[in-house]
Amino acid sequence: MEARTILAKLRDGGVPTEAELFWFAEGLADGTVTDAQAGAFAMAACTRGLGPKARVMLTRAMRETGETLDWDLDGPVIDKHSTGGVGDCTSLLLAPALAVCGAYVPMISGRGLGHTGGTLDKLESIPGYRAEIDVEDLQEIVADIGCAIVGATADIAPADRRLYAVRDVTGTVESIDLITASILSKKLAAGLEALVLDVKTGSGAFMSDPAQALQLAQALVDTAQGAGCMTSALVTDMDQPLADAAGNALEIIAVMEALTGQEREGRLTRLAVALGGELLALGGLAADAADGEGRIARAIESGHAAERFGEMVAAMGGPGDFTDHWRDRLPAASVVADVIPASPGYVAAIDARALGDIVVALGGGRLREGDRIHPGVGLSEIAPVGAEVGGERPIARIHSTDTAAAEAMAARLRVAITIGDTPPAPRPLILERIG
């Protein structure tokens, strides 16, 4: 078997066999397949497409190139994945709530990508938190606490790591077939019994077009179920930030305010409850999604999810008293400034991608691999669509390392947020359910 034969088949519109895809994935992982051949494969898959059957086979093939986790626990092993957005810190609220409800959650997460914030970057704003741990420690913490949010080790789906790096420089990132295989090869390697997917659409999402987001959600659900994992997906709105904050430590604050009862009516909590309800039903811990939503809401309202989050933070190397003293433990920016709109009115629209770019420009994300992140910078108190602003109500508060940067970003923020004379019609948070 050789790469040229497989590539020629793809070029001509054919579908590789299972054996060919497993061979190609192994070649990606061990270096038998060259960068040129990997790029040709990505381009052929992007332009020709693989189709549903080959998509499942590629996902399974990439998963099998590395370590797959086995569990022997008294509850279901489940997880959630988001396609990324701005102010999206749902995982941090959801994982401990699921653990309180009897699930086990080995959540393998990533770092910031472009305008979107990374779950690991947010957690690492907590002093001492170690996002990179070995498999044995992950299994021990999940068995003891019920949840752990970590980065993928080098042994998890190495074929995907290689193919993604090639896709990033060949203009083939936005392929539904390759996105699907990339996400699911890592998630399924964690030994999951059930998975819920949060597929974003809107100005702050990678898939800004609702039709494309729906197509991706369907592909993810069909592929995961084809690979043997019970899965559903919610297509959700990202035409504005999910939380009222964007930035690493600032989003941790938003999570803690939700977990400790200071803010439980916002979009962040509502989405966490909806995703959690889906997962508990898929994992057999609830009669249906509505029953599961009630269980997740009670886990948060009782304070038990906050306690479990603190236990996870301590187990991962963070402060042992984080739940009680989180405001004192998080880094803060040296310059904080309110941004008042040029004229009063109602927030009519938000360019969520522009807000994400502002956070990156402030130092809250990476422009290049290896860039140092300033954990305290970003935006807080972001006025949601429909809010009345002006006078004493800012459109947002900027957290920066210096005054000049804060002033420059304030100008960009006023452009990114449209002010109207009347509030717009409300847009639903959950647009579609798949599976």
C-alpha positions as CSV (number, residue, x, y, z in Angstrom):
1,M,0.0,0.0,0.0
2,E,1.3,3.5,-0.8
3,A,0.2,7.1,-0.4
4,R,0.2,7.8,-4.2
5,T,-2.4,5.2,-4.9
6,I,-4.7,6.6,-2.2
7,L,-4.2,10.2,-3.3
8,A,-5.0,9.3,-6.9
9,K,-8.2,7.6,-5.9
10,L,-9.3,10.7,-4.0
11,R,-8.2,13.0,-6.8
12,D,-10.5,11.0,-9.2
13,G,-13.5,11.2,-6.8
14,G,-13.1,7.7,-5.4
15,V,-13.5,6.7,-1.8
16,P,-10.6,5.0,0.0
17,T,-11.2,1.7,1.6
18,E,-11.1,1.2,5.4
19,A,-7.6,-0.4,5.1
20,E,-6.3,2.4,3.0
21,L,-7.5,5.1,5.5
22,F,-6.1,3.2,8.5
23,W,-2.8,2.9,6.6
24,F,-2.7,6.6,5.7
25,A,-3.5,7.6,9.3
26,E,-0.7,5.4,10.7
27,G,1.6,7.0,8.1
28,L,0.7,10.4,9.3
29,A,1.5,9.4,12.9
30,D,4.8,7.6,12.2
31,G,6.1,9.9,9.4
32,T,5.7,7.4,6.5
33,V,3.4,9.9,4.8
34,T,5.3,13.1,3.8
35,D,4.1,16.6,4.4
36,A,3.5,17.0,0.7
37,Q,1.3,13.9,0.7
38,A,-0.5,15.0,3.8
39,G,-1.2,18.3,2.2
40,A,-2.5,16.6,-1.0
41,F,-4.8,14.4,1.1
42,A,-6.2,17.4,3.0
43,M,-6.8,19.4,-0.3
44,A,-8.4,16.4,-1.9
45,A,-10.7,15.8,1.1
46,C,-11.5,19.5,1.2
47,T,-12.4,19.8,-2.5
48,R,-13.8,16.4,-3.3
49,G,-15.2,15.4,0.0
50,L,-15.0,12.0,1.7
51,G,-18.6,11.2,2.3
52,P,-20.3,9.9,5.5
53,K,-18.9,6.3,5.4
54,A,-15.3,7.4,4.8
55,R,-15.6,10.2,7.4
56,V,-16.4,7.6,10.1
57,M,-13.5,5.4,8.9
58,L,-11.0,8.3,9.0
59,T,-12.2,9.3,12.5
60,R,-11.7,5.7,13.8
61,A,-8.4,5.4,12.0
62,M,-7.0,8.6,13.5
63,R,-8.2,7.6,16.9
64,E,-6.5,4.3,16.7
65,T,-3.0,5.8,16.0
66,G,-2.6,6.7,19.6
67,E,-3.6,5.7,23.1
68,T,-7.3,5.1,23.9
69,L,-8.5,5.3,27.5
70,D,-10.4,2.6,29.3
71,W,-12.5,3.2,32.4
72,D,-13.9,1.0,35.1
73,L,-16.2,3.4,37.0
74,D,-19.7,3.2,38.6
75,G,-21.1,5.8,36.2
76,P,-21.1,6.9,32.6
77,V,-18.0,8.6,31.0
78,I,-19.3,11.6,29.1
79,D,-18.1,14.9,27.6
80,K,-19.1,18.0,25.7
81,H,-17.3,19.8,22.9
82,S,-17.8,23.3,21.6
83,T,-16.7,24.5,18.1
84,G,-15.5,27.7,19.7
85,G,-16.8,31.2,20.3
86,V,-16.2,34.4,22.4
87,G,-16.9,34.4,26.1
88,D,-17.7,30.7,25.9
89,C,-16.7,29.2,29.2
90,T,-19.5,26.7,29.4
91,S,-17.2,23.7,30.0
92,L,-16.0,25.1,33.3
93,L,-19.6,25.4,34.6
94,L,-20.8,22.1,33.1
95,A,-18.0,19.6,34.0
96,P,-18.4,19.9,37.8
97,A,-22.2,20.0,37.5
98,L,-22.2,16.8,35.6
99,A,-19.8,15.2,38.2
100,V,-22.3,16.2,40.9
101,C,-25.0,14.3,39.0
102,G,-23.0,11.1,39.0
103,A,-21.2,11.3,35.6
104,Y,-17.4,11.1,35.0
105,V,-16.0,13.8,32.7
106,P,-12.5,13.5,31.3
107,M,-12.6,16.7,29.3
108,I,-9.8,17.1,26.9
109,S,-9.7,20.7,25.8
110,G,-7.6,23.1,23.8
111,R,-6.0,26.5,23.8
112,G,-7.1,29.7,22.1
113,L,-7.4,29.6,18.3
114,G,-7.7,32.9,16.4
115,H,-10.4,35.1,17.9
116,T,-11.7,32.3,20.2
117,G,-10.6,31.8,23.8
118,G,-9.1,28.5,24.9
119,T,-10.4,26.6,27.9
120,L,-6.9,25.6,29.0
121,D,-5.7,29.2,28.9
122,K,-8.6,30.2,31.1
123,L,-7.9,27.6,33.6
124,E,-4.2,28.4,33.7
125,S,-5.0,31.9,34.8
126,I,-5.7,30.2,38.2
127,P,-2.3,30.1,40.0
128,G,-0.8,26.6,40.0
129,Y,-3.4,24.9,37.7
130,R,-1.6,22.2,35.6
131,A,-3.5,21.6,32.4
132,E,-0.9,19.2,31.1
133,I,-0.9,15.9,33.0
134,D,-0.3,12.3,32.1
135,V,-3.0,9.7,31.5
136,E,-2.5,8.0,34.9
137,D,-3.1,11.3,36.7
138,L,-6.1,12.1,34.6
139,Q,-7.7,8.7,35.3
140,E,-7.0,9.1,39.1
141,I,-8.5,12.6,39.3
142,V,-11.6,11.7,37.2
143,A,-12.2,8.6,39.4
144,D,-11.8,10.7,42.6
145,I,-13.3,14.0,41.7
146,G,-15.6,13.1,38.8
147,C,-14.1,15.6,36.4
148,A,-10.8,16.9,35.0
149,I,-10.2,19.5,32.3
150,V,-6.9,18.9,30.6
151,G,-4.9,19.2,27.4
152,A,-4.4,16.3,25.0
153,T,-1.2,14.3,25.6
154,A,1.1,13.5,22.7
155,D,-0.2,10.0,22.7
156,I,-3.8,11.0,21.9
157,A,-4.6,10.8,18.2
158,P,-1.1,11.8,16.9
159,A,-2.3,11.5,13.3
160,D,-4.7,14.4,13.9
161,R,-1.9,16.5,15.4
162,R,0.1,16.0,12.2
163,L,-2.8,16.5,9.8
164,Y,-4.0,19.6,11.6
165,A,-0.6,21.3,11.4
166,V,-0.6,20.6,7.6
167,R,-4.2,21.9,7.2
168,D,-3.3,25.1,9.0
169,V,-0.8,26.1,6.3
170,T,-2.6,24.7,3.3
171,G,-5.9,26.5,3.5
172,T,-7.9,23.4,4.3
173,V,-9.0,24.0,7.9
174,E,-12.6,24.7,7.0
175,S,-13.5,21.2,5.7
176,I,-16.5,19.6,7.4
177,D,-15.0,16.1,6.8
178,L,-11.6,17.0,8.3
179,I,-13.1,19.1,11.1
180,T,-15.3,16.2,12.1
181,A,-12.5,13.6,12.1
182,S,-10.2,16.0,14.0
183,I,-12.7,16.7,16.8
184,L,-14.0,13.2,17.2
185,S,-10.7,11.3,16.9
186,K,-9.5,13.0,20.1
187,K,-12.9,12.9,21.9
188,L,-13.5,9.2,21.2
189,A,-9.9,8.3,22.3
190,A,-11.0,9.4,25.8
191,G,-13.3,6.3,25.9
192,L,-16.6,8.2,26.0
193,E,-20.0,6.6,26.3
194,A,-21.9,9.8,25.4
195,L,-21.0,13.2,23.9
196,V,-22.9,16.4,23.3
197,L,-21.7,19.0,20.8
198,D,-22.2,22.7,20.9
199,V,-22.0,23.9,17.3
200,K,-21.8,27.7,17.2
201,T,-23.1,30.0,14.5
202,G,-23.1,33.8,14.1
203,S,-20.6,36.5,14.0
204,G,-18.3,35.1,16.6
205,A,-18.3,31.5,15.3
206,F,-16.0,29.8,12.8
207,M,-19.1,28.6,11.0
208,S,-20.9,31.9,10.8
209,D,-23.5,30.7,8.3
210,P,-26.4,28.8,10.0
211,A,-26.7,26.4,7.1
212,Q,-23.0,25.4,7.3
213,A,-23.3,25.1,11.1
214,L,-26.3,22.8,10.8
215,Q,-24.4,20.7,8.2
216,L,-21.4,20.4,10.5
217,A,-23.6,19.5,13.5
218,Q,-25.3,16.7,11.5
219,A,-21.9,15.4,10.3
220,L,-20.5,15.3,13.8
221,V,-23.5,13.5,15.2
222,D,-23.7,11.0,12.4
223,T,-20.0,10.3,12.5
224,A,-19.8,9.9,16.3
225,Q,-22.8,7.6,16.4
226,G,-21.3,5.7,13.5
227,A,-18.2,5.2,15.5
228,G,-20.2,3.9,18.5
229,C,-20.7,6.9,20.7
230,M,-24.2,8.2,21.7
231,T,-24.2,11.8,20.5
232,S,-26.4,14.8,20.1
233,A,-25.7,18.4,19.1
234,L,-27.2,21.8,19.8
235,V,-26.7,24.6,17.2
236,T,-26.4,27.8,19.3
237,D,-26.2,31.5,18.8
238,M,-22.8,33.2,18.7
239,D,-23.9,36.6,17.4
240,Q,-22.9,38.0,20.8
241,P,-20.5,36.7,23.6
242,L,-22.0,33.9,25.6
243,A,-20.9,35.3,29.0
244,D,-20.7,39.0,29.8
245,A,-16.9,38.7,29.8
246,A,-14.2,37.7,27.3
247,G,-10.7,37.1,28.6
248,N,-9.0,34.3,30.6
249,A,-9.3,35.3,34.3
250,L,-12.4,37.4,33.5
251,E,-14.2,34.4,32.2
252,I,-13.2,32.4,35.3
253,I,-14.9,35.2,37.3
254,A,-18.0,34.8,35.2
255,V,-18.0,31.1,35.9
256,M,-17.6,31.6,39.6
257,E,-20.3,34.2,39.7
258,A,-22.6,31.6,38.1
259,L,-21.6,28.8,40.3
260,T,-21.9,30.8,43.5
261,G,-25.3,32.4,42.8
262,Q,-24.3,35.9,41.8
263,E,-25.4,35.4,38.2
264,R,-27.6,32.4,37.3
265,E,-30.0,33.8,34.8
266,G,-27.6,34.6,32.0
267,R,-27.0,32.9,28.7
268,L,-23.9,31.0,30.1
269,T,-25.9,29.2,32.8
270,R,-28.9,28.5,30.4
271,L,-26.6,26.9,27.9
272,A,-24.8,24.8,30.5
273,V,-28.1,23.5,31.8
274,A,-29.3,22.7,28.3
275,L,-26.1,20.9,27.3
276,G,-26.0,19.1,30.6
277,G,-29.6,17.9,30.3
278,E,-28.8,16.4,26.9
279,L,-25.7,14.6,28.3
280,L,-27.4,13.2,31.4
281,A,-30.2,11.7,29.2
282,L,-27.7,10.2,26.7
283,G,-25.7,8.8,29.6
284,G,-28.7,7.2,31.3
285,L,-28.6,9.4,34.4
286,A,-31.9,11.2,33.5
287,A,-35.2,10.1,32.0
288,D,-35.0,12.7,29.3
289,A,-33.3,16.0,28.5
290,A,-35.9,18.0,30.6
291,D,-35.2,15.8,33.6
292,G,-31.5,16.2,33.1
293,E,-31.8,20.0,32.9
294,G,-33.5,20.0,36.3
295,R,-30.7,17.9,37.8
296,I,-28.0,20.2,36.4
297,A,-29.8,23.3,37.6
298,R,-30.1,21.9,41.1
299,A,-26.4,20.9,41.1
300,I,-25.6,24.6,40.4
301,E,-28.2,26.1,42.7
302,S,-27.2,24.0,45.6
303,G,-23.6,25.1,45.5
304,H,-22.4,21.5,45.0
305,A,-21.1,22.3,41.5
306,A,-19.0,25.1,42.9
307,E,-17.5,22.8,45.6
308,R,-16.7,20.2,43.0
309,F,-15.0,22.8,40.8
310,G,-12.9,23.8,43.7
311,E,-11.9,20.2,44.3
312,M,-10.9,19.8,40.7
313,V,-8.8,23.0,40.8
314,A,-7.0,21.8,43.9
315,A,-6.4,18.3,42.4
316,M,-4.9,20.0,39.3
317,G,-2.4,22.0,41.4
318,G,-4.4,25.1,42.1
319,P,-5.3,26.8,45.4
320,G,-7.1,24.6,47.9
321,D,-9.4,27.4,49.0
322,F,-10.3,28.6,45.5
323,T,-14.1,28.3,45.9
324,D,-14.0,30.6,49.0
325,H,-11.4,33.1,47.9
326,W,-11.4,33.1,44.1
327,R,-11.5,36.9,43.8
328,D,-8.2,37.1,45.7
329,R,-6.6,34.3,43.7
330,L,-7.0,35.6,40.2
331,P,-4.7,38.0,38.3
332,A,-6.0,41.4,37.5
333,A,-5.0,44.0,34.8
334,S,-3.4,47.3,35.9
335,V,-5.7,49.5,33.8
336,V,-9.5,49.2,33.9
337,A,-11.7,51.6,32.0
338,D,-15.4,51.8,31.2
339,V,-16.3,52.4,27.5
340,I,-19.3,54.7,27.1
341,P,-21.0,54.8,23.7
342,A,-20.8,57.9,21.5
343,S,-24.6,58.3,22.0
344,P,-27.1,56.5,24.3
345,G,-29.5,53.9,23.0
346,Y,-29.9,50.2,22.8
347,V,-27.4,47.5,21.8
348,A,-28.7,46.5,18.3
349,A,-25.9,44.2,17.2
350,I,-22.5,42.9,18.3
351,D,-19.6,41.8,16.1
352,A,-18.5,39.0,18.4
353,R,-15.5,38.2,16.3
354,A,-14.3,41.8,16.6
355,L,-14.6,41.5,20.4
356,G,-12.5,38.3,20.3
357,D,-9.9,40.1,18.2
358,I,-9.8,42.9,20.8
359,V,-9.1,40.5,23.6
360,V,-6.2,39.0,21.5
361,A,-4.8,42.4,20.7
362,L,-4.9,43.3,24.4
363,G,-2.7,40.2,25.0
364,G,-5.4,37.7,26.1
365,G,-4.7,35.4,23.1
366,R,-1.9,34.5,20.8
367,L,-1.0,36.1,17.4
368,R,1.8,33.6,17.0
369,E,2.5,30.2,18.6
370,G,4.5,30.7,21.8
371,D,3.2,34.2,22.5
372,R,2.9,35.0,26.2
373,I,-0.7,35.5,27.4
374,H,-1.6,38.2,29.9
375,P,-4.3,36.4,31.9
376,G,-6.0,39.4,33.5
377,V,-6.7,41.4,30.3
378,G,-9.9,41.4,28.3
379,L,-13.5,42.7,28.5
380,S,-16.1,42.5,31.3
381,E,-19.6,43.7,31.8
382,I,-20.3,43.4,28.1
383,A,-23.8,44.8,27.5
384,P,-25.9,42.2,25.8
385,V,-28.0,42.7,22.6
386,G,-31.1,44.7,23.7
387,A,-29.5,46.4,26.7
388,E,-29.9,50.1,27.2
389,V,-26.5,51.8,27.3
390,G,-25.2,55.3,27.7
391,G,-24.8,57.6,30.7
392,E,-23.6,55.5,33.5
393,R,-24.1,52.2,31.7
394,P,-21.0,51.3,29.5
395,I,-21.0,49.0,26.6
396,A,-18.2,47.1,28.2
397,R,-15.2,47.5,30.6
398,I,-11.7,47.1,29.2
399,H,-9.0,45.5,31.3
400,S,-5.5,46.3,29.9
401,T,-1.8,46.4,30.7
402,D,-1.5,50.1,29.8
403,T,-3.6,53.2,29.1
404,A,-2.7,53.6,25.4
405,A,-3.8,50.1,24.6
406,A,-7.1,50.6,26.5
407,E,-7.9,53.8,24.6
408,A,-7.1,52.1,21.2
409,M,-9.3,49.1,22.0
410,A,-12.1,51.4,23.2
411,A,-12.3,53.0,19.8
412,R,-12.4,49.5,18.2
413,L,-15.1,48.4,20.7
414,R,-17.4,51.3,19.7
415,V,-17.2,50.2,16.1
416,A,-17.9,46.6,17.0
417,I,-21.1,47.3,19.0
418,T,-24.0,48.9,17.1
419,I,-26.3,51.2,19.0
420,G,-29.9,51.8,17.9
421,D,-32.8,53.8,19.0
422,T,-35.0,50.8,19.9
423,P,-34.1,47.3,21.2
424,P,-34.0,44.6,18.5
425,A,-36.2,41.5,18.6
426,P,-34.7,38.8,20.8
427,R,-32.7,36.0,19.2
428,P,-33.0,32.5,20.6
429,L,-29.9,31.0,22.2
430,I,-30.6,27.5,21.0
431,L,-31.4,27.4,17.3
432,E,-31.5,23.6,16.5
433,R,-31.2,20.2,18.1
434,I,-29.7,17.3,16.2
435,G,-29.8,13.7,17.3
